[in-house]
Amino acid sequence: MVIEIANVDKIYHSEAEKIHALKDISLKIEEGEFISIMGHSGAGKTTLLNLLGCLDGISNGKLKIMKKDLDLVKKKDFPKFRRDNIGIIFQDFLFVPTLTALENVMLPLHFKRKKDANAEKKAKNLLTKVGLEKRINHFPRELSGGEMQRVAIARALVNEPKILLADEPTGNLDTKNAQNIFDLLKEINAKEKMTILVATHNKKLGKQAKRHIHIEDGSIKEDSV
């Protein structure tokens, strides 16, 4: 079991109110699963991915990733745990605009204490894998939406994660490019046996995953294959 979630809540507090973003979430996810997390905007999809990506902490319940109880991981150690185990495809890319596609993909490797002597080769191989071997020296502003999404996928894979989390990776793409990106994620899952969770409001694409989890108002309403 690579992910175990038991009775997890996520509550945000403000001066005016308490927002219950996730309510009593329980899930077990096996190695190599390809899962879509579906629901309307604001349902809790991104909040769930943020918890799984160690970008935020749970309010109640238990969360284990790679058999590690995250209650026992200090917050200052979250970045290292994430680098060692989890790749994240962010909704807004978060590229450094002054770096090329190649340099953006290499960037996560620079945060490792032990530098990777093959960083450039690894990044080039990943950009080739996602079909961008001719665009490696282009800056983000010179790439199309579909190309930027492919760079984001390559960057998420550069640390060789066990788990890949994708937050609305097709949200800003046309139908053809959206399908191409989803096909690429399916191919990575099939070839690498990598556990992949994709948050999407696109029902047509979401149904192509092997397992579908539907979230509504912070709760799981459906979990099916």
C-alpha atoms as an extended CHARMM CRD file, in Angstrom:
* protein
*
       225  EXT
         1         1  MET       CA              0.0000000000        0.0000000000        0.0000000000  PROA      1               0.0000000000
         2         2  VAL       CA              1.6400000000        3.2850000000       -1.0620000000  PROA      2               0.0000000000
         3         3  ILE       CA             -1.0360000000        5.6120000000        0.3700000000  PROA      3               0.0000000000
         4         4  GLU       CA             -3.3200000000        5.0270000000        3.3470000000  PROA      4               0.0000000000
         5         5  ILE       CA             -5.7600000000        7.7300000000        4.4440000000  PROA      5               0.0000000000
         6         6  ALA       CA             -7.9820000000        7.1480000000        7.4710000000  PROA      6               0.0000000000
         7         7  ASN       CA            -10.7270000000        9.5340000000        8.6020000000  PROA      7               0.0000000000
         8         8  VAL       CA             -8.8370000000       12.6150000000        7.4520000000  PROA      8               0.0000000000
         9         9  ASP       CA            -10.2460000000       16.1120000000        7.8710000000  PROA      9               0.0000000000
        10        10  LYS       CA             -8.7930000000       19.3640000000        6.6240000000  PROA      10              0.0000000000
        11        11  ILE       CA            -10.0730000000       22.4830000000        8.3290000000  PROA      11              0.0000000000
        12        12  TYR       CA             -9.0500000000       26.0500000000        7.5280000000  PROA      12              0.0000000000
        13        13  HSD       CA             -9.6350000000       28.7370000000       10.1250000000  PROA      13              0.0000000000
        14        14  SER       CA            -10.1900000000       32.4230000000        9.5030000000  PROA      14              0.0000000000
        15        15  GLU       CA            -11.3830000000       35.2090000000       11.7650000000  PROA      15              0.0000000000
        16        16  ALA       CA            -14.8670000000       34.9890000000       10.3000000000  PROA      16              0.0000000000
        17        17  GLU       CA            -15.4030000000       31.2580000000        9.8550000000  PROA      17              0.0000000000
        18        18  LYS       CA            -14.1570000000       27.6820000000        9.9240000000  PROA      18              0.0000000000
        19        19  ILE       CA            -13.9470000000       26.0080000000        6.4940000000  PROA      19              0.0000000000
        20        20  HSD       CA            -14.2050000000       22.2040000000        6.4690000000  PROA      20              0.0000000000
        21        21  ALA       CA            -12.4060000000       21.5560000000        3.1530000000  PROA      21              0.0000000000
        22        22  LEU       CA            -12.1780000000       17.7510000000        3.5520000000  PROA      22              0.0000000000
        23        23  LYS       CA            -14.4380000000       15.6180000000        5.7250000000  PROA      23              0.0000000000
        24        24  ASP       CA            -13.6830000000       12.1100000000        6.9800000000  PROA      24              0.0000000000
        25        25  ILE       CA            -11.6740000000       11.0090000000        3.9280000000  PROA      25              0.0000000000
        26        26  SER       CA            -10.5510000000        7.3620000000        3.9250000000  PROA      26              0.0000000000
        27        27  LEU       CA             -8.6680000000        5.7370000000        1.0220000000  PROA      27              0.0000000000
        28        28  LYS       CA             -6.2190000000        2.9310000000        0.3430000000  PROA      28              0.0000000000
        29        29  ILE       CA             -4.1150000000        3.1740000000       -2.8050000000  PROA      29              0.0000000000
        30        30  GLU       CA             -1.9580000000        0.3640000000       -4.1680000000  PROA      30              0.0000000000
        31        31  GLU       CA              1.3300000000        0.6870000000       -6.0230000000  PROA      31              0.0000000000
        32        32  GLY       CA              0.8180000000        1.2210000000       -9.7610000000  PROA      32              0.0000000000
        33        33  GLU       CA             -2.7810000000        2.4460000000       -9.6090000000  PROA      33              0.0000000000
        34        34  PHE       CA             -3.9540000000        5.1520000000      -12.0290000000  PROA      34              0.0000000000
        35        35  ILE       CA             -6.6990000000        7.1370000000      -10.3300000000  PROA      35              0.0000000000
        36        36  SER       CA             -8.7640000000       10.1550000000      -11.3390000000  PROA      36              0.0000000000
        37        37  ILE       CA            -10.0940000000       12.4370000000       -8.6220000000  PROA      37              0.0000000000
        38        38  MET       CA            -13.1730000000       14.1270000000      -10.0170000000  PROA      38              0.0000000000
        39        39  GLY       CA            -15.4810000000       16.8510000000       -8.8140000000  PROA      39              0.0000000000
        40        40  HSD       CA            -16.5160000000       20.4190000000       -9.4810000000  PROA      40              0.0000000000
        41        41  SER       CA            -14.2870000000       23.4120000000       -8.7420000000  PROA      41              0.0000000000
        42        42  GLY       CA            -13.9960000000       23.8470000000       -4.9740000000  PROA      42              0.0000000000
        43        43  ALA       CA            -15.0040000000       20.2550000000       -4.1890000000  PROA      43              0.0000000000
        44        44  GLY       CA            -11.7000000000       19.5080000000       -2.4310000000  PROA      44              0.0000000000
        45        45  LYS       CA             -9.6040000000       17.8860000000       -5.1860000000  PROA      45              0.0000000000
        46        46  THR       CA             -6.6440000000       20.2460000000       -4.9030000000  PROA      46              0.0000000000
        47        47  THR       CA             -6.7990000000       20.1850000000       -1.0970000000  PROA      47              0.0000000000
        48        48  LEU       CA             -6.5130000000       16.3850000000       -1.1640000000  PROA      48              0.0000000000
        49        49  LEU       CA             -3.5490000000       16.5000000000       -3.5610000000  PROA      49              0.0000000000
        50        50  ASN       CA             -1.8570000000       19.1140000000       -1.3670000000  PROA      50              0.0000000000
        51        51  LEU       CA             -2.1100000000       16.7550000000        1.6150000000  PROA      51              0.0000000000
        52        52  LEU       CA             -0.8030000000       13.8040000000       -0.4060000000  PROA      52              0.0000000000
        53        53  GLY       CA              2.0140000000       15.9720000000       -1.7680000000  PROA      53              0.0000000000
        54        54  CYS       CA              3.0930000000       17.0720000000        1.7310000000  PROA      54              0.0000000000
        55        55  LEU       CA              2.3490000000       20.6820000000        0.8020000000  PROA      55              0.0000000000
        56        56  ASP       CA             -0.0800000000       20.9820000000        3.7030000000  PROA      56              0.0000000000
        57        57  GLY       CA             -0.8520000000       19.0730000000        6.8820000000  PROA      57              0.0000000000
        58        58  ILE       CA             -4.0010000000       17.2330000000        7.9230000000  PROA      58              0.0000000000
        59        59  SER       CA             -6.2570000000       18.5390000000       10.7110000000  PROA      59              0.0000000000
        60        60  ASN       CA             -7.4890000000       15.1500000000       11.9700000000  PROA      60              0.0000000000
        61        61  GLY       CA             -7.0570000000       11.4800000000       11.0760000000  PROA      61              0.0000000000
        62        62  LYS       CA             -4.1170000000        9.4420000000        9.8060000000  PROA      62              0.0000000000
        63        63  LEU       CA             -2.0840000000        9.6940000000        6.6040000000  PROA      63              0.0000000000
        64        64  LYS       CA              0.6070000000        7.2170000000        5.5780000000  PROA      64              0.0000000000
        65        65  ILE       CA              2.6590000000        7.5360000000        2.3990000000  PROA      65              0.0000000000
        66        66  MET       CA              5.1220000000        4.8010000000        1.4290000000  PROA      66              0.0000000000
        67        67  LYS       CA              4.2950000000        3.2140000000        4.8290000000  PROA      67              0.0000000000
        68        68  LYS       CA              5.5140000000        6.3670000000        6.5930000000  PROA      68              0.0000000000
        69        69  ASP       CA              3.1540000000        7.9110000000        9.1380000000  PROA      69              0.0000000000
        70        70  LEU       CA              3.2910000000       11.6170000000        8.3110000000  PROA      70              0.0000000000
        71        71  ASP       CA              2.4810000000       12.4640000000       11.9350000000  PROA      71              0.0000000000
        72        72  LEU       CA              6.0130000000       11.2790000000       12.6560000000  PROA      72              0.0000000000
        73        73  VAL       CA              7.6000000000       13.4460000000        9.9430000000  PROA      73              0.0000000000
        74        74  LYS       CA              8.5900000000       16.9380000000       11.0570000000  PROA      74              0.0000000000
        75        75  LYS       CA              7.2930000000       19.7310000000        8.8320000000  PROA      75              0.0000000000
        76        76  LYS       CA             10.8420000000       20.8590000000        8.1250000000  PROA      76              0.0000000000
        77        77  ASP       CA             11.4860000000       17.3770000000        6.6750000000  PROA      77              0.0000000000
        78        78  PHE       CA              8.4730000000       17.4450000000        4.3290000000  PROA      78              0.0000000000
        79        79  PRO       CA             10.4510000000       18.8710000000        1.3600000000  PROA      79              0.0000000000
        80        80  LYS       CA             13.0080000000       16.0440000000        1.4810000000  PROA      80              0.0000000000
        81        81  PHE       CA             10.3050000000       13.3950000000        1.9060000000  PROA      81              0.0000000000
        82        82  ARG       CA              8.4770000000       14.9010000000       -1.0790000000  PROA      82              0.0000000000
        83        83  ARG       CA             11.6300000000       15.0080000000       -3.2250000000  PROA      83              0.0000000000
        84        84  ASP       CA             12.3810000000       11.3700000000       -2.4450000000  PROA      84              0.0000000000
        85        85  ASN       CA              8.8950000000       10.0080000000       -3.0970000000  PROA      85              0.0000000000
        86        86  ILE       CA              6.4780000000       12.3560000000       -4.8610000000  PROA      86              0.0000000000
        87        87  GLY       CA              6.3400000000       14.2270000000       -8.1630000000  PROA      87              0.0000000000
        88        88  ILE       CA              3.8210000000       17.0470000000       -8.5590000000  PROA      88              0.0000000000
        89        89  ILE       CA              2.3720000000       18.5790000000      -11.7240000000  PROA      89              0.0000000000
        90        90  PHE       CA              1.0730000000       21.9570000000      -10.5850000000  PROA      90              0.0000000000
        91        91  GLN       CA             -2.0250000000       23.5570000000      -12.0690000000  PROA      91              0.0000000000
        92        92  ASP       CA             -0.1820000000       26.8320000000      -12.7680000000  PROA      92              0.0000000000
        93        93  PHE       CA              3.1400000000       25.2820000000      -13.9190000000  PROA      93              0.0000000000
        94        94  LEU       CA              5.2710000000       27.4970000000      -11.5890000000  PROA      94              0.0000000000
        95        95  PHE       CA              8.1090000000       27.7080000000      -14.1190000000  PROA      95              0.0000000000
        96        96  VAL       CA             11.0080000000       30.1210000000      -13.7010000000  PROA      96              0.0000000000
        97        97  PRO       CA             10.4270000000       32.3500000000      -16.7640000000  PROA      97              0.0000000000
        98        98  THR       CA             14.1220000000       33.1590000000      -17.2460000000  PROA      98              0.0000000000
        99        99  LEU       CA             15.0950000000       29.4770000000      -17.4630000000  PROA      99              0.0000000000
       100       100  THR       CA             14.7790000000       27.2470000000      -20.5280000000  PROA      100             0.0000000000
       101       101  ALA       CA             12.6360000000       24.1230000000      -20.6220000000  PROA      101             0.0000000000
       102       102  LEU       CA             15.7620000000       22.0520000000      -19.9350000000  PROA      102             0.0000000000
       103       103  GLU       CA             16.8110000000       24.2280000000      -16.9940000000  PROA      103             0.0000000000
       104       104  ASN       CA             13.3080000000       24.1640000000      -15.4870000000  PROA      104             0.0000000000
       105       105  VAL       CA             13.2820000000       20.3640000000      -15.6330000000  PROA      105             0.0000000000
       106       106  MET       CA             16.7410000000       20.2030000000      -14.0290000000  PROA      106             0.0000000000
       107       107  LEU       CA             15.7960000000       22.6220000000      -11.2410000000  PROA      107             0.0000000000
       108       108  PRO       CA             14.4730000000       20.0530000000       -8.6860000000  PROA      108             0.0000000000
       109       109  LEU       CA             17.7900000000       18.2030000000       -8.8730000000  PROA      109             0.0000000000
       110       110  HSD       CA             19.6270000000       21.3000000000       -7.6100000000  PROA      110             0.0000000000
       111       111  PHE       CA             17.8120000000       21.0910000000       -4.2690000000  PROA      111             0.0000000000
       112       112  LYS       CA             19.2830000000       17.6900000000       -3.4650000000  PROA      112             0.0000000000
       113       113  ARG       CA             22.2080000000       17.6850000000       -1.0480000000  PROA      113             0.0000000000
       114       114  LYS       CA             24.0440000000       15.2320000000       -3.2630000000  PROA      114             0.0000000000
       115       115  LYS       CA             24.2880000000       16.7490000000       -6.7180000000  PROA      115             0.0000000000
       116       116  ASP       CA             23.3710000000       14.5460000000       -9.6630000000  PROA      116             0.0000000000
       117       117  ALA       CA             26.2750000000       14.4340000000      -12.1160000000  PROA      117             0.0000000000
       118       118  ASN       CA             23.8820000000       13.2640000000      -14.8270000000  PROA      118             0.0000000000
       119       119  ALA       CA             21.2810000000       15.9850000000      -14.2180000000  PROA      119             0.0000000000
       120       120  GLU       CA             21.4030000000       17.4470000000      -17.7240000000  PROA      120             0.0000000000
       121       121  LYS       CA             21.3390000000       14.0460000000      -19.4190000000  PROA      121             0.0000000000
       122       122  LYS       CA             18.4230000000       12.9310000000      -17.2410000000  PROA      122             0.0000000000
       123       123  ALA       CA             16.4500000000       16.1070000000      -18.0330000000  PROA      123             0.0000000000
       124       124  LYS       CA             17.1350000000       15.7940000000      -21.7700000000  PROA      124             0.0000000000
       125       125  ASN       CA             16.0010000000       12.1700000000      -21.7530000000  PROA      125             0.0000000000
       126       126  LEU       CA             12.7450000000       13.1100000000      -20.0270000000  PROA      126             0.0000000000
       127       127  LEU       CA             12.0460000000       15.9610000000      -22.4460000000  PROA      127             0.0000000000
       128       128  THR       CA             12.6500000000       13.5130000000      -25.2950000000  PROA      128             0.0000000000
       129       129  LYS       CA             10.2880000000       11.0320000000      -23.6350000000  PROA      129             0.0000000000
       130       130  VAL       CA              7.5030000000       13.6470000000      -23.5670000000  PROA      130             0.0000000000
       131       131  GLY       CA              8.1730000000       14.6220000000      -27.2050000000  PROA      131             0.0000000000
       132       132  LEU       CA             10.0060000000       17.9260000000      -26.6950000000  PROA      132             0.0000000000
       133       133  GLU       CA             13.5390000000       17.0660000000      -27.7760000000  PROA      133             0.0000000000
       134       134  LYS       CA             13.4660000000       20.0040000000      -30.2370000000  PROA      134             0.0000000000
       135       135  ARG       CA             12.2340000000       22.5290000000      -27.6530000000  PROA      135             0.0000000000
       136       136  ILE       CA             14.6840000000       21.9970000000      -24.7950000000  PROA      136             0.0000000000
       137       137  ASN       CA             16.3290000000       25.4180000000      -25.1770000000  PROA      137             0.0000000000
       138       138  HSD       CA             13.0820000000       27.3710000000      -25.4840000000  PROA      138             0.0000000000
       139       139  PHE       CA             11.7790000000       29.5790000000      -22.6800000000  PROA      139             0.0000000000
       140       140  PRO       CA              8.2760000000       29.0800000000      -21.2230000000  PROA      140             0.0000000000
       141       141  ARG       CA              6.9360000000       32.1120000000      -23.1150000000  PROA      141             0.0000000000
       142       142  GLU       CA              7.9680000000       30.4270000000      -26.3730000000  PROA      142             0.0000000000
       143       143  LEU       CA              6.0060000000       27.2350000000      -25.6880000000  PROA      143             0.0000000000
       144       144  SER       CA              2.3580000000       26.3880000000      -26.3070000000  PROA      144             0.0000000000
       145       145  GLY       CA              0.0530000000       25.3290000000      -23.4780000000  PROA      145             0.0000000000
       146       146  GLY       CA              0.4130000000       21.6660000000      -24.4170000000  PROA      146             0.0000000000
       147       147  GLU       CA              4.2020000000       21.9610000000      -24.5820000000  PROA      147             0.0000000000
       148       148  MET       CA              4.3680000000       23.6570000000      -21.1790000000  PROA      148             0.0000000000
       149       149  GLN       CA              2.2890000000       20.8490000000      -19.7150000000  PROA      149             0.0000000000
       150       150  ARG       CA              4.7720000000       18.3130000000      -21.1170000000  PROA      150             0.0000000000
       151       151  VAL       CA              7.6530000000       20.2450000000      -19.5430000000  PROA      151             0.0000000000
       152       152  ALA       CA              5.7490000000       20.1750000000      -16.2380000000  PROA      152             0.0000000000
       153       153  ILE       CA              5.3920000000       16.3930000000      -16.5110000000  PROA      153             0.0000000000
       154       154  ALA       CA              9.1080000000       15.9730000000      -17.2530000000  PROA      154             0.0000000000
       155       155  ARG       CA             10.0070000000       18.1670000000      -14.2640000000  PROA      155             0.0000000000
       156       156  ALA       CA              7.7260000000       16.1290000000      -11.9850000000  PROA      156             0.0000000000
       157       157  LEU       CA              9.4700000000       12.9200000000      -13.0940000000  PROA      157             0.0000000000
       158       158  VAL       CA             13.0690000000       14.0940000000      -12.8080000000  PROA      158             0.0000000000
       159       159  ASN       CA             13.5310000000       12.8690000000       -9.2130000000  PROA      159             0.0000000000
       160       160  GLU       CA             12.1730000000        9.4230000000      -10.1710000000  PROA      160             0.0000000000
       161       161  PRO       CA              9.1700000000        9.5500000000       -7.8060000000  PROA      161             0.0000000000
       162       162  LYS       CA              7.1220000000        6.5680000000       -6.6860000000  PROA      162             0.0000000000
       163       163  ILE       CA              3.9370000000        8.6660000000       -6.7690000000  PROA      163             0.0000000000
       164       164  LEU       CA              2.8830000000       11.2810000000       -9.3390000000  PROA      164             0.0000000000
       165       165  LEU       CA              0.2010000000       13.8480000000       -8.4900000000  PROA      165             0.0000000000
       166       166  ALA       CA             -1.3350000000       15.9550000000      -11.2720000000  PROA      166             0.0000000000
       167       167  ASP       CA             -3.6150000000       18.8930000000      -10.4670000000  PROA      167             0.0000000000
       168       168  GLU       CA             -5.9120000000       19.6470000000      -13.4310000000  PROA      168             0.0000000000
       169       169  PRO       CA             -3.1500000000       18.9130000000      -15.9820000000  PROA      169             0.0000000000
       170       170  THR       CA             -5.5550000000       19.3700000000      -18.9140000000  PROA      170             0.0000000000
       171       171  GLY       CA             -7.6340000000       22.2340000000      -17.5260000000  PROA      171             0.0000000000
       172       172  ASN       CA             -6.3060000000       24.9300000000      -19.8750000000  PROA      172             0.0000000000
       173       173  LEU       CA             -5.9100000000       22.7870000000      -22.9910000000  PROA      173             0.0000000000
       174       174  ASP       CA             -8.0920000000       22.1800000000      -26.0320000000  PROA      174             0.0000000000
       175       175  THR       CA             -9.7250000000       18.7750000000      -26.4800000000  PROA      175             0.0000000000
       176       176  LYS       CA             -6.9540000000       17.2850000000      -28.6330000000  PROA      176             0.0000000000
       177       177  ASN       CA             -4.0690000000       18.4120000000      -26.4130000000  PROA      177             0.0000000000
       178       178  ALA       CA             -5.9860000000       17.4060000000      -23.2820000000  PROA      178             0.0000000000
       179       179  GLN       CA             -6.3680000000       13.8670000000      -24.6190000000  PROA      179             0.0000000000
       180       180  ASN       CA             -2.6930000000       13.7740000000      -25.6540000000  PROA      180             0.0000000000
       181       181  ILE       CA             -1.5730000000       14.7420000000      -22.1420000000  PROA      181             0.0000000000
       182       182  PHE       CA             -3.8970000000       12.1940000000      -20.5350000000  PROA      182             0.0000000000
       183       183  ASP       CA             -2.6010000000        9.5210000000      -22.9260000000  PROA      183             0.0000000000
       184       184  LEU       CA              0.9590000000       10.4230000000      -21.9120000000  PROA      184             0.0000000000
       185       185  LEU       CA              0.0940000000        9.9680000000      -18.2330000000  PROA      185             0.0000000000
       186       186  LYS       CA             -1.5250000000        6.6030000000      -18.9950000000  PROA      186             0.0000000000
       187       187  GLU       CA              1.6090000000        5.5560000000      -20.8830000000  PROA      187             0.0000000000
       188       188  ILE       CA              3.8570000000        6.5340000000      -17.9560000000  PROA      188             0.0000000000
       189       189  ASN       CA              1.6290000000        4.5470000000      -15.6070000000  PROA      189             0.0000000000
       190       190  ALA       CA              1.7030000000        1.4780000000      -17.8500000000  PROA      190             0.0000000000
       191       191  LYS       CA              5.4510000000        1.5220000000      -18.5570000000  PROA      191             0.0000000000
       192       192  GLU       CA              6.8250000000        2.6780000000      -15.2160000000  PROA      192             0.0000000000
       193       193  LYS       CA              4.1810000000        1.0760000000      -12.9420000000  PROA      193             0.0000000000
       194       194  MET       CA              4.0590000000        4.4550000000      -11.2160000000  PROA      194             0.0000000000
       195       195  THR       CA              1.1610000000        5.3460000000       -8.9280000000  PROA      195             0.0000000000
       196       196  ILE       CA             -0.6270000000        8.3240000000      -10.5220000000  PROA      196             0.0000000000
       197       197  LEU       CA             -3.4570000000       10.4660000000       -9.1640000000  PROA      197             0.0000000000
       198       198  VAL       CA             -5.0080000000       13.0470000000      -11.4830000000  PROA      198             0.0000000000
       199       199  ALA       CA             -7.4230000000       15.7150000000      -10.2710000000  PROA      199             0.0000000000
       200       200  THR       CA             -9.8080000000       16.7350000000      -13.0530000000  PROA      200             0.0000000000
       201       201  HSD       CA            -13.2710000000       18.1480000000      -13.6310000000  PROA      201             0.0000000000
       202       202  ASN       CA            -13.2570000000       16.6230000000      -17.1420000000  PROA      202             0.0000000000
       203       203  LYS       CA            -15.5300000000       13.5840000000      -16.8030000000  PROA      203             0.0000000000
       204       204  LYS       CA            -14.6520000000       12.1820000000      -20.2370000000  PROA      204             0.0000000000
       205       205  LEU       CA            -10.9490000000       12.0580000000      -19.3840000000  PROA      205             0.0000000000
       206       206  GLY       CA            -11.4730000000       11.0650000000      -15.7630000000  PROA      206             0.0000000000
       207       207  LYS       CA            -13.4260000000        7.9690000000      -16.7680000000  PROA      207             0.0000000000
       208       208  GLN       CA            -10.3650000000        6.7480000000      -18.7220000000  PROA      208             0.0000000000
       209       209  ALA       CA             -8.4850000000        6.1390000000      -15.4650000000  PROA      209             0.0000000000
       210       210  LYS       CA             -8.5430000000        2.6610000000      -13.9440000000  PROA      210             0.0000000000
       211       211  ARG       CA            -10.2210000000        3.9440000000      -10.7800000000  PROA      211             0.0000000000
       212       212  HSD       CA            -12.4360000000        6.9840000000      -10.2660000000  PROA      212             0.0000000000
       213       213  ILE       CA            -12.9330000000        8.8740000000       -7.0190000000  PROA      213             0.0000000000
       214       214  HSD       CA            -15.6550000000       11.5230000000       -6.9930000000  PROA      214             0.0000000000
       215       215  ILE       CA            -15.4350000000       14.2630000000       -4.3620000000  PROA      215             0.0000000000
       216       216  GLU       CA            -18.3350000000       16.5460000000       -3.5290000000  PROA      216             0.0000000000
       217       217  ASP       CA            -18.2660000000       19.2500000000       -0.8500000000  PROA      217             0.0000000000
       218       218  GLY       CA            -15.1500000000       17.7660000000        0.7240000000  PROA      218             0.0000000000
       219       219  SER       CA            -16.4440000000       14.1900000000        0.9910000000  PROA      219             0.0000000000
       220       220  ILE       CA            -15.9570000000       11.0830000000       -1.1480000000  PROA      220             0.0000000000
       221       221  LYS       CA            -19.2690000000       10.3190000000       -2.8430000000  PROA      221             0.0000000000
       222       222  GLU       CA            -18.0700000000        7.5340000000       -5.1480000000  PROA      222             0.0000000000
       223       223  ASP       CA            -15.0270000000        5.2580000000       -5.4580000000  PROA      223             0.0000000000
       224       224  SER       CA            -15.2910000000        2.8910000000       -8.4200000000  PROA      224             0.0000000000
       225       225  VAL       CA            -13.3290000000        1.0400000000      -11.0970000000  PROA      225             0.0000000000
